């Protein structure tokens, strides 16, 4: 219906534009280690995303053809400061000769810093076998190094690596800095190194603000693994993991720290992904973090962006179809009890509806205007329409979170709608389904929506994400739409581990289940790569299943083994078990309730429908049944392709 044109480039935060607040925003920094590519690529991406400064990761500079002075000049041309040079490793030593050589190495790096225009170098706690354990000796060596930096007007920020040989906590690093008592020596606090070891940020109150030289930020999932491997491969941007970053930063700022908020994230995905896109994701994470801080302490900083307006449900789900997949999708919608109630005034888009309550009614659009010669016969979820209490404010919020509203054309009598693009390319529209609103773009066909097969609305939409954008997508929906991430689940599916995380509004009016395969697939792949589905709600799934079967809906058959296992594991009523066997229902439960659901066959290679009934307080998405459903989909596709 509204989806048009090629995917636009990812946005940047415009300097001097509408996002510059009356009160200056914090200085936003990005370590070059966060990004893929050469140093030239990284600097350009950081500037385009709107960052104020960078941390130069030494290996990036070593591999660059730019001398330090040229890098400084290019950064200045792009409006970037060089905030930190890092890392300087294994400074302290119990071997006097080695420490002498280390000071010579430090002198050379201070020369580099002077050419870069960076005034601070990051010194990590040592991991070497000859690292100093005696606190006074360590403080003395740090003071000696700081004196050399001070002679050039430079500073050393000392950081405790979580796996440091003797200094592995921030308290131990602060003790060394305090003992050294040098104006040119201060502390670098890194959220990962502190929080991964269970450190308490409340203790920062004992550190004078002027002794906090630098702040590095990273989130992470909660994992039980070696802390070095956790750090090197699994860090995330703020808002994507399990750490309380707002609380951490609030404790730092309470000391009087006024330096950069700088991201330092080691992540295998980011170091392979498009640096321009990753930099935008990074910027959005800081915008989310700054908003969280502003809400904790109103008036303490720049005003937050417009709050995300409340979402009250689904306006529509739009499927992109063609001359092959479109008629098939229309037939299935009819068999599911939908009525073809409208035809777009100017575009090849059909409106299908089911449900008597206009406020909850399920609506599916079939859009045949997307031309994809290389994907003939494919149907896919192209757009989501969300009911917003204030669509204009939703659009303003999106732009403030580095997701500018997409350009689109409309006829003179057509509704003016705003849409943004999610990381997987799905367009998200902010709407209000009111008389004279977007439904008026459709001319009535004469069919009326009714109870059909008993579908009352949309429960949720499931979207498989490219693995590289799974965390990015979660942050996008959190920061732009105000949806909160739920618990991460994993299922051992027939073709590998599948990871799922839902994002929801507080009232559960809008639910999205985001999934990703944890490894990229090679030549051996399932018959349904990157599936998408629309989960339709019903108050009586058994009755709906009978209606669907009577209507000829392509309900996915399940093996008898599944029902046998349910009977063995759960004390289900005989009539429910009979319905499971007869209609291909799936069921799971937790301590709060149960979940009955069924699936259709796949339509147009990717899309299928589910019909679901929530019982009691069940709040999940049936992910435990996903392996059974995926295997059944595979068998049906093989049979359809003549594979038996």
Helices and strands as residue ranges (DSSP letters): E 28-31, G 32-34, H 39-48, E 53-57, H 58-62, H 68-77, E 81-88, H 96-116, E 120-124, H 135-150, E 155-159, H 170-180, E 185-190, H 191-195, G 201-206, G 209-211, E 212-217, E 219-220, H 227-234, E 235-236, H 245-253, E 261-263, H 275-296, E 311-320, H 325-335, E 339-344, E 349-354, E 362-367, G 373-375, E 380-388, H 391-400, E 418-421, E 427-431, G 438-441, E 442-444, E 455-464, G 467-469, H 470-481, E 484-493, E 496-504, E 511-517, E 532-538, H 541-550, H 560-569, H 574-583, E 586-589, E 593-599, E 607-616, G 623-625, H 626-640
